[in-house]
Amino acid sequence: MGSDKPCTACSWTVEHQDYCSYKSHVKLFYGLSDRGCWSLGDTYILKDRSNNNPNFESINIQFLQQHTTVPVPKILKDWTEESGRYFLIMERMQGQLLKDAWADIDHVAQQTIGYLSQLRSLRSDKIHSLKESPIYSAFLFRNGYGVPHGPLASDGELWHEMSKALTGVPDNTRTQLQQRMPPAEPYTFTHGDLTNTNIIVRDFNLVGIVDWEASGYFPVWWEYRCAKLLARLLCTQQEKHYAVLLLEGPGQGLLLKKSGLPLRPDFEVCAVKVLGFLENLARSRPELQLDLDRIAVAGAVTGGYFALRAATDARVKACVSIDPFFSIFELAMTRAPQSFVRLSESGWVTDDLFNWTAGLQSWISFQARWELALGVSSMGVESPAAMLRRFEDFSLVRHQEGREGLGQGHVPRASHGTRRGCRDVLFGRDWGGQDPQAAHHGTGEKQGTLGPGGGSRRRVIGQHWSLAPVGAEKLPISRQAFWD
């Protein structure tokens, strides 16, 4: 913008800005067509638009406050000036747009369903806006924005208005479309623009639904169809980009084969190095636009164990751990004669006898030979007996003998789960770095905690999927909330 051309929003030029140290706290944060939304500090919002319809937000919000418990903004004042401009001041709903929030989607969805159920109990014998005014919807009636329709009292009248946009469509096609239109009754009060940009969440709860200016009594199916249509449009407009860093740590890939570095149980030490690398990369390559406030880690099986360890670092805000083990020793006990192992631990079976027995089993079974060879090499030891002792260091839980697992915390453990006796874990911190409240599911309240010295609280926000074996007819075969 040239210094002689004023800003269309505030009328200031660059020259004005250079000669004044004032920084405005009145910000234009949204604009479309002939309307704009301004934030007045952090507490209020000013809407500035023409007085042309649809412009029913104030009356719709007052109606909802009287007949529902749907969380809506509080209107402070609205007025129309002689110029035809309409102004509305409302309290700002504190929170984040659902599209920007790290939220428990299932929980917010259930809350949304509850509020929509209240809307659907508000019914009329006609399709119209409040006070018997026409309705406006450029998505339902595709013949232009700002065109009034109705009130409409039947499916025939509704189709007549909708079909005005079908100019040039053959008559037989129009007839088929009309036959496929579902019955519109009952006419229910409908938001008409319900997307993740109009839902406000805070602390993992829905705290507000905004933008009610075009709401009214619509066909019973319109809320669903409109939300689905708008979701498709938003998905095409809002691309999500992720920067992915793939890591081979000690005991993995070439680090094991070429460098001879075995697995280490304290993978959080490796995570510190990796996170430091990311921070340096973000500073040296700003064009990558790496968001260090949204770092997530993910891993499967052994990688799932590593992911849980790495997530103890406060810089990690989310973790996906798929089919992890919480104790590799306990996992090994599902593959070995437990009584024989216990005798070895108590000293009744010597290391030489244990190793000889393991060698005999390897000679008999290729599966045993492969598992023992992999275990010995990845643990960086010389014998099966030493491998088994090393296994005890790889644990996220407290051992009976007093060994400590991962700090003083605990993670959700499976009472039943996948074939490895474990289950998938998904948890996250809120992006603001504050501890989220514990998740509620059914009648219980549980949370996973990880980290040294009591750990940082994590909120369980996901689901566990138990997959059928290869060749099964259906995948997945079951779905369980992993906090059960």
Beta strands, then each sheet from edge to edge (+ up, - down):
strand 1: 26-32
strand 2: 35-40
strand 3: 44-50
strand 4: 75-80
strand 5: 85-91
strand 6: 96-97
strand 7: 123-124
strand 8: 187-190
strand 9: 199-202
strand 10: 205-209
strand 11: 216-218
strand 12: 295-300
strand 13: 316-322
strand 14: 425-428
strand 15: 439-441
strand 16: 444-446
strand 17: 448-450
strand 18: 456-460
strand 19: 464-466
strand 20: 478-480
sheet 1: 1+ 2- 3+ 5- 4+
sheet 2: 6+ 9- 10+
sheet 3: 7+ 8- 11+
sheet 4: 12+ 13+ 14- 18+ 17-
sheet 5: 15+ 16-
sheet 6: 19+ 20-
end
